[in-house]
């Protein structure tokens, strides 16, 4: 038996379709925005400084199997354990935590078991699709994700966490998706490939007067 009452199903269906269409458009716009962030060309190279204290002289090196463009830093004088690690350039911290596993190498037990990966580490976004990475820190980073840091601000201390054989700072500069040769104070480091052992000495100009 019919009552003769009009049905309201069609308007409801139309409203649901409109909502779904608007959601799909919003999702596509969000994906396009993210894609543009990765596809846009990188900005000019920032004036990166050595990630260590002003005036200190450090040895920068690589070795076969280390991976292209990776740099290990060791102080020329004094103990490496616990030395301040500084931001190379202003930026925003995007990662501050553990990469892989920590292992058991400490100042009191330098021959303890190795961990995996980078141990305690920090990653900083400097804008223009440039970023830096700092690995094998001694202890949890002194900064947190989302924090804005200044050039020369301390972000951690040199250690040997992760897959590390001795206390040092593993450092990288990246442009977009790619790891690139590290530059410091406007000069290339010369560390490009890991097909042979290579070292170079540099003095830090990560000083208050040099900051932008």
C-alpha positions in Angstrom: 0.0 0.0 0.0 1.4 3.4 -0.9 0.9 6.6 1.1 1.6 9.1 -1.6 4.3 10.8 0.5 7.3 12.2 -1.6 10.6 10.4 -1.2 13.7 12.4 0.1 16.3 9.8 -0.8 17.6 11.6 -3.9 18.5 14.9 -2.2 20.3 13.0 0.5 22.2 11.0 -2.1 23.1 14.2 -4.0 24.4 15.8 -0.8 26.5 12.8 0.0 28.0 12.8 -3.5 28.7 16.6 -3.2 30.5 15.9 0.1 32.5 13.1 -1.4 33.5 15.2 -4.4 34.6 18.1 -2.2 36.6 15.7 -0.1 38.3 14.3 -3.2 39.2 17.7 -4.5 40.6 18.7 -1.1 42.7 15.5 -1.0 44.0 16.2 -4.5 45.0 19.7 -3.6 46.8 18.5 -0.5 48.7 15.9 -2.5 49.6 18.6 -5.1 50.8 20.9 -2.4 53.1 18.2 -1.0 54.3 17.2 -4.4 55.2 20.8 -5.2 57.3 21.1 -2.1 59.5 18.2 -3.4 59.5 19.1 -7.0 60.3 22.8 -6.8 64.0 23.6 -7.5 66.3 23.9 -4.4 67.3 27.4 -3.3 70.8 28.7 -3.1 73.3 26.9 -0.9 73.3 28.2 2.6 76.5 29.5 4.1 77.0 26.4 6.3 79.7 26.4 9.0 81.5 23.5 10.6 79.1 22.0 13.3 81.7 22.5 16.1 82.9 25.3 18.3 84.3 28.6 16.9 88.1 28.4 16.3 88.5 24.7 16.8 90.4 22.6 14.2 88.9 19.3 13.2 89.8 16.5 10.8 87.2 15.7 8.2 87.5 12.3 6.6 85.9 9.4 4.7 87.0 5.8 3.8 85.9 3.0 1.5 82.4 1.9 2.2 81.5 5.1 4.1 79.1 6.2 1.3 79.6 9.2 -1.0 79.7 12.7 0.6 79.5 11.4 4.2 81.9 13.2 6.5 83.3 12.0 9.8 84.7 14.7 12.1 87.3 14.2 14.7 88.9 17.0 16.8 92.7 17.6 16.2 93.2 18.2 19.9 91.6 16.9 23.1 89.0 14.3 23.7 86.2 13.7 21.3 83.7 12.4 23.8 81.1 15.0 24.8 82.3 17.8 22.5 79.5 20.3 21.6 77.8 19.7 18.3 76.4 22.9 16.9 73.9 23.7 14.2 75.6 24.5 10.9 73.0 27.1 9.9 69.7 28.4 11.2 66.7 26.1 10.7 64.0 24.0 12.1 64.6 20.6 13.7 62.6 17.9 11.9 64.1 14.8 13.6 65.6 14.5 17.1 65.7 10.9 18.4 67.2 7.5 17.7 68.2 6.0 14.3 68.6 2.3 14.5 69.8 1.2 17.9 72.1 2.8 20.4 74.6 0.0 21.3 76.7 0.2 24.4 79.7 2.5 23.6 80.2 5.2 26.2 83.1 7.2 27.7 83.3 4.6 30.5 83.0 1.7 28.1 84.5 2.8 24.8 84.8 -0.8 23.5 81.2 -1.8 24.3 78.9 -3.3 21.7 78.1 -1.4 18.6 74.5 -0.5 17.8 72.9 -0.1 14.4 72.4 3.0 12.2 73.1 6.5 13.4 72.2 6.2 17.1 71.1 9.5 18.6 70.7 11.9 15.8 69.3 15.3 14.7 68.1 16.5 11.3 67.6 20.2 10.5 65.6 21.8 7.7 67.2 25.0 6.6 64.7 26.0 3.9 65.0 26.0 0.2 65.1 22.1 0.3 68.4 22.1 2.2 69.0 20.0 5.3 71.8 18.8 7.5 72.1 15.6 9.6 74.2 14.9 12.7 74.6 11.3 13.9 76.2 9.2 16.7 75.5 11.7 19.4 76.4 10.8 22.9 73.0 11.2 24.5 69.4 12.3 23.7 69.6 15.5 21.5 69.4 18.8 23.3 66.7 20.0 20.9 63.2 18.8 20.0 61.3 18.3 16.7 59.7 21.6 15.5 62.2 23.7 17.4 63.8 26.7 15.6 67.6 26.8 16.1 70.1 29.4 15.4 73.5 28.9 13.7 76.0 27.9 16.4 73.3 26.7 18.8 74.2 23.5 20.6 72.1 20.5 19.5 74.0 17.6 21.1 77.4 16.2 22.1 79.8 14.0 20.2 79.4 10.3 21.0 79.6 6.8 19.5 76.0 5.6 19.5 74.7 3.4 16.7 77.1 1.7 14.3 80.2 3.6 15.4 83.7 2.4 16.1 84.9 5.5 18.0 83.6 8.8 19.2 83.1 11.2 16.3 80.4 13.2 14.5 79.0 11.8 11.3 77.6 14.8 9.3 75.8 15.2 6.0 74.4 18.0 3.8 71.4 17.3 1.6 69.8 19.2 -1.3 66.3 17.9 -1.9 66.5 14.2 -2.1 70.2 14.1 -2.8 73.2 14.0 -0.5 75.8 16.5 -1.8 79.4 17.5 -1.1 79.7 19.4 2.2 80.7 23.0 2.0 81.9 25.0 5.0 82.2 28.8 5.2 81.8 29.0 1.4 84.4 26.4 0.6 83.9 22.8 -0.6 85.3 20.1 1.7 86.6 18.0 -1.2 85.0 14.9 0.2 82.9 13.5 -2.6 83.5 9.7 -3.1 84.3 6.9 -0.8 86.5 5.0 -3.2 89.6 5.8 -1.1 90.5 7.1 2.3 90.7 10.8 2.4 91.1 13.4 5.1 91.3 17.2 5.2 91.7 19.7 8.1 89.4 22.6 8.6 89.1 25.4 11.3 85.6 26.3 12.5 84.2 29.7 11.7 80.9 28.9 13.5 81.2 32.1 15.5 78.8 34.7 16.6 80.2 37.3 14.2 79.7 35.0 11.3 76.0 34.3 11.9 73.5 35.9 9.5 
